[in-house]
C-alpha cells in the first residue's frame, strides 16, 4: 500500500514565500528534520461497495526531511512505515492485513516512500512525487502537502494521497473493496 512519503519537504520552502509576517523566511526552515511520532498520525481508508470499507492507521513510522538552501525542488523527504503496526480496531481485520494476502509482515518489514521531486502549488502547498516501495515493488506516487504550522524548529504538514493497491500485489477483495487506498496524514517534524 504505502511505503515512503517524501513529498513533505517541499512545503517547507513554500512557507518562505508567504507574506513575511505570516511565514518564516527561507533561512528559518532550511535544515534537517526528523518526524515526531507524538503529534503525528497516518490514517488510511479503503472504500467498499455497499458497506463501510476498511479504515485504520499505522502506529509506527519514521521519517525525515532535508531542506537545502538552494530551492524547494531539491528538498528530500523519506517516510518509513512499519506495516506490522496497522490498527483498524478489529483484530481479525488487523491479522488479515498483516497476512501474506496484503502486507506480508512476516517477510516485508517496511513500506518506504522517498521523494524525487517537489513542486510548489501555492503559498503553503506543494505536490511531492517519489518512489513508494511495498512488497518488493516500487512505483511513482504523488502526494499533496499543506504546511499547517511552523516555528521554533518544528514543522507540521497535512498530507493526502491515493495509491492503487494492485500495483503492490495487495488487490485481494477487489472489486468489492476499492483498489484505491486514500491516505490522510498529519506529520510533525522537529529540526535535528
C-alpha positions in Angstrom: 0.0 0.0 0.0 2.1 2.9 1.2 5.8 3.0 1.7 7.6 6.2 1.8 6.1 9.6 1.6 8.8 12.1 0.6 6.6 14.9 -0.6 6.6 16.8 2.7 9.9 18.5 2.4 8.7 20.9 -0.4 6.1 22.5 1.8 8.8 24.0 4.0 10.0 26.1 1.1 6.5 27.2 0.3 6.4 28.9 3.6 9.3 31.0 2.7 7.4 32.8 0.0 4.3 33.5 2.1 4.0 37.1 3.4 6.9 37.9 5.7 4.6 38.5 8.7 2.8 35.2 8.3 5.6 32.8 7.2 9.1 32.0 8.2 12.0 33.1 6.0 13.8 30.5 3.9 16.7 30.6 6.4 14.2 29.8 9.2 13.1 26.5 7.6 16.3 25.3 5.9 17.7 22.2 7.6 17.2 18.6 8.5 14.1 17.5 10.4 13.0 14.2 11.9 9.5 13.0 12.4 7.9 13.2 15.8 5.6 10.3 16.4 3.7 12.1 19.2 1.7 14.7 17.3 1.7 12.7 14.0 -0.9 10.4 12.6 -1.0 8.2 9.5 -4.6 7.1 8.5 -5.8 5.2 5.5 -9.2 4.2 4.1 -10.3 1.6 1.5 -13.9 2.2 0.5 -16.2 -0.8 -0.2 -19.3 -1.3 -2.4 -22.4 -1.1 -0.2 -20.5 -1.1 3.1 -18.2 0.9 5.4 -15.0 -0.3 3.9 -11.8 -0.5 5.9 -10.3 2.4 7.9 -7.2 2.3 10.0 -3.9 3.7 10.9 -0.2 2.8 11.3 1.1 3.3 14.8 4.8 3.0 13.9 6.5 5.2 11.3 9.6 7.2 10.9 10.9 9.8 8.5 13.0 12.8 7.8 13.0 15.9 5.6 16.2 17.6 4.3 15.6 21.2 3.1 18.6 22.7 1.3 19.1 26.5 1.0 19.1 26.2 -2.8 15.4 25.6 -3.6 12.3 23.7 -2.6 12.6 21.5 -5.6 15.7 20.0 -4.1 14.1 19.1 -0.8 14.1 15.4 0.1 11.6 13.5 2.1 11.7 9.9 3.4 8.9 8.2 5.2 9.1 4.6 6.5 6.0 2.8 7.6 6.1 -0.4 9.7 3.1 -2.4 8.4 3.0 -4.7 11.4 1.7 -1.7 13.4 -1.5 -1.5 11.3 -4.6 -0.9 13.5 -8.2 -1.0 12.5 -9.8 -1.6 15.8 -10.7 -5.2 14.7 -8.2 -7.9 15.5 -9.5 -10.1 12.7 -9.0 -7.4 10.1 -5.6 -6.5 11.5 -4.4 -10.1 11.3 -5.7 -10.3 7.7 -3.9 -7.1 6.7 -0.7 -8.4 8.2 -1.0 -11.8 6.3 0.6 -12.6 3.0 -2.6 -11.5 1.2 -1.8 -7.9 2.0 1.3 -6.6 3.8 3.0 -10.0 4.4 4.6 -8.6 7.5 6.4 -12.0 8.1 8.6 -11.1 5.1 8.2 -7.4 4.5 9.2 -5.2 7.4 8.8 -1.7 5.9 7.0 0.4 3.3 9.2 3.3 2.2 8.5 6.5 0.3 11.4 8.6 -1.0 10.7 11.9 -2.8 12.2 12.6 -6.2 10.6 16.0 -6.9 8.8 18.7 -5.1 6.6 21.2 -7.0 5.1 24.2 -5.2 1.4 24.6 -6.0 0.5 27.6 -3.7 1.8 29.8 -0.9 1.6 26.9 1.6 1.0 23.9 -0.6 3.1 21.5 -2.8 2.9 18.3 -4.7 5.6 15.7 -3.8 6.4 12.9 -6.2 8.5 10.0 -5.3 9.1 6.2 -5.2 6.9 4.1 -3.0 8.2 0.6 -2.3 6.0 -2.1 -0.8 6.3 -5.9 -1.0 9.4 -5.5 -3.2 7.6 -3.4 -5.8 8.4 0.3 -6.5 6.1 2.7 -8.3 5.9 6.5 -8.7 3.3 8.1 -6.4 2.1 11.6 -5.8 1.1 13.2 -2.5 -0.4 16.7 -1.9 1.0 18.6 1.1 -0.1 21.6 3.0 2.1 23.4 5.6 -0.1 23.6 8.6 2.3 25.1 11.1 5.9 26.2 11.5 8.0 27.8 14.2 10.6 27.1 16.9 12.4 24.5 14.9 9.2 22.5 14.2 7.1 21.9 11.1 3.6 20.3 10.8 2.2 19.1 7.5 -1.2 17.7 6.3 -0.6 15.2 3.6 -3.1 13.4 1.3 -2.7 10.9 -1.4 -4.3 8.0 -3.3 -2.4 4.8 -4.1 -3.6 1.8 -6.2 -3.0 -1.3 -4.1 -3.0 -3.6 -7.0 0.4 -2.3 -8.1 1.9 -3.7 -4.9 0.2 -7.1 -5.1 -2.4 -6.2 -2.5 -5.6 -6.3 -4.6 -7.4 -9.1 -2.7 -11.1 -8.4 -2.4 -11.5 -6.2 -5.5 -13.9 -5.1 -6.8 -15.9 -5.3 -3.5 -13.2 -3.3 -1.8 -11.8 -0.4 -3.9 -8.4 -0.7 -5.5 -7.8 2.9 -4.3 -6.3 3.5 -0.8 -6.9 7.0 0.5 -4.2 8.4 2.8 -4.7 11.2 5.3 -1.6 12.1 7.3 -0.7 14.8 9.8 3.1 14.8 10.2 5.1 16.8 12.8 8.8 17.3 12.4 11.5 18.7 14.6 14.8 20.2 13.4 17.8 18.0 14.3 
